[in-house]
Amino acid sequence: MSRLTRLVQILAPRSGRDEGFESYYGSILLTRQDGTPSAEEARRDFEPVRRIMDRAVIF
């Protein structure tokens, strides 16, 4: 996938779904049995990862 295509996908309006976070949190729920973070906690933890991924796509 070209950088331009990826950038357009990131910046394009979405249908209100946060697919990256949904995938991340879904994997947490599937692999953990005890001590699962709430969606709010997981979203807070995911934001630094999202910023790094978005920055990496631009370069």
SERO-4910 file (N, C-alpha, C, O; in steps of 0.05 Angstrom, whole numbers):
BEGIN
 pado doro    nc1    nc2    nc3   cac1   cac2   cac3    cc1    cc2    cc3    oc1    oc2    oc3
  Met    A     17    -23      0      0      0      0     18     25      0     37     26     16
  Ser    A     12     44    -17     29     67    -19     24     85      5      4     84     19
  Arg    A     43    102     10     41    121     32     17    140     29      3    145     48
  Leu    A     13    149      4     -9    167     -1    -36    153      4    -54    165     16
  Thr    A    -39    128     -4    -64    113      1    -68    110     30    -91    114     40
  Arg    A    -48    103     45    -50     99     74    -57    126     88    -74    126    106
  Leu    A    -45    148     79    -50    174     91    -80    182     86    -93    192    104
  Val    A    -89    177     62   -117    183     55   -136    167     73   -156    177     82
  Gln    A   -130    142     77   -146    125     94   -147    135    123   -168    134    136
  Ile    A   -125    144    133   -124    154    160   -140    180    163   -154    184    183
  Leu    A   -138    198    143   -150    224    145   -179    224    135   -194    243    141
  Ala    A   -188    203    121   -215    203    111   -235    199    134   -230    186    153
  Pro    A   -258    212    131   -279    209    151   -288    180    153   -289    166    133
  Arg    A   -293    171    177   -301    143    182   -329    142    191   -342    162    197
  Ser    A   -339    118    193   -367    114    200   -371    114    231   -390    103    241
  Gly    A   -353    127    245   -356    129    274   -343    106    289   -343    105    313
  Arg    A   -332     87    274   -319     64    286   -289     69    289   -277     82    272
  Asp    A   -277     59    310   -249     61    315   -237     33    312   -234     19    332
  Glu    A   -232     25    288   -225     -3    282   -198    -10    295   -195    -33    305
  Gly    A   -179      8    296   -154      2    309   -157     -4    339   -146    -24    349
  Phe    A   -173     13    352   -178      8    381   -194    -17    385   -189    -32    404
  Glu    A   -214    -21    368   -231    -45    371   -215    -70    369   -219    -90    384
  Ser    A   -196    -71    350   -179    -94    347   -161    -98    372   -158   -120    382
  Tyr    A   -150    -76    381   -132    -76    405   -147    -86    429   -138   -104    443
  Tyr    A   -170    -74    435   -185    -81    459   -197   -109    456   -199   -124    476
  Gly    A   -205   -117    433   -215   -144    428   -194   -165    434   -200   -186    446
  Ser    A   -169   -159    426   -148   -179    432   -142   -180    462   -135   -201    472
  Ile    A   -145   -157    476   -141   -158    505   -162   -175    518   -157   -192    535
  Leu    A   -187   -171    509   -209   -187    521   -207   -216    516   -214   -233    533
  Leu    A   -196   -224    493   -194   -252    486   -171   -266    501   -172   -290    506
  Thr    A   -150   -251    507   -126   -263    518   -124   -261    549   -110   -277    561
  Arg    A   -139   -243    561   -138   -240    590   -162   -253    602   -184   -255    591
  Gln    A   -158   -263    626   -180   -275    641   -187   -259    666   -210   -255    672
  Asp    A   -167   -249    679   -171   -233    703   -158   -206    700   -138   -203    686
  Gly    A   -169   -185    712   -157   -159    711   -159   -145    685   -141   -129    678
  Thr    A   -180   -149    670   -183   -136    644   -190   -107    649   -207   -100    665
  Pro    A   -175    -89    634   -181    -60    638   -208    -53    625   -217    -66    607
  Ser    A   -219    -32    635   -244    -22    623   -237    -10    595   -214     -5    589
  Ala    A   -257     -6    579   -253      6    553   -241     34    555   -224     41    539
  Glu    A   -249     49    575   -238     75    579   -208     74    585   -192     90    574
  Glu    A   -200     56    603   -171     52    609   -155     43    585   -133     53    580
  Ala    A   -167     24    570   -153     14    547   -150     36    525   -129     37    512
  Arg    A   -170     52    522   -169     74    503   -147     94    510   -132    103    493
  Arg    A   -145    100    536   -124    118    546    -96    106    540    -78    121    532
  Asp    A    -93     80    544    -68     67    539    -61     65    509    -38     65    502
  Phe    A    -82     64    493    -79     60    464    -71     87    450    -59     86    428
  Glu    A    -78    109    461    -73    135    447    -44    140    440    -38    149    418
  Pro    A    -25    135    458      3    139    450     12    121    427     27    129    410
  Val    A      1     97    427      7     78    405     -4     89    379     10     88    358
  Arg    A    -28     99    380    -41    110    356    -24    134    345    -20    136    321
  Arg    A    -15    151    362      1    174    353     26    165    339     34    177    319
  Ile    A     39    145    350     64    135    338     58    122    311     73    126    292
  Met    A     36    106    310     29     94    284     22    115    263     31    112    240
  Asp    A      7    135    271      0    156    252     25    171    242     27    178    218
  Arg    A     43    176    260     68    190    253     85    173    234     97    183    216
  Ala    A     86    147    240    103    129    223     92    127    195    107    123    176
  Val    A     66    128    192     54    126    165     61    150    148     65    147    124
  Ile    A     64    173    160     70    197    145     99    195    134    104    205    112
  Phe    A    117    183    149    145    181    140    148    155    125    169    149    116
***
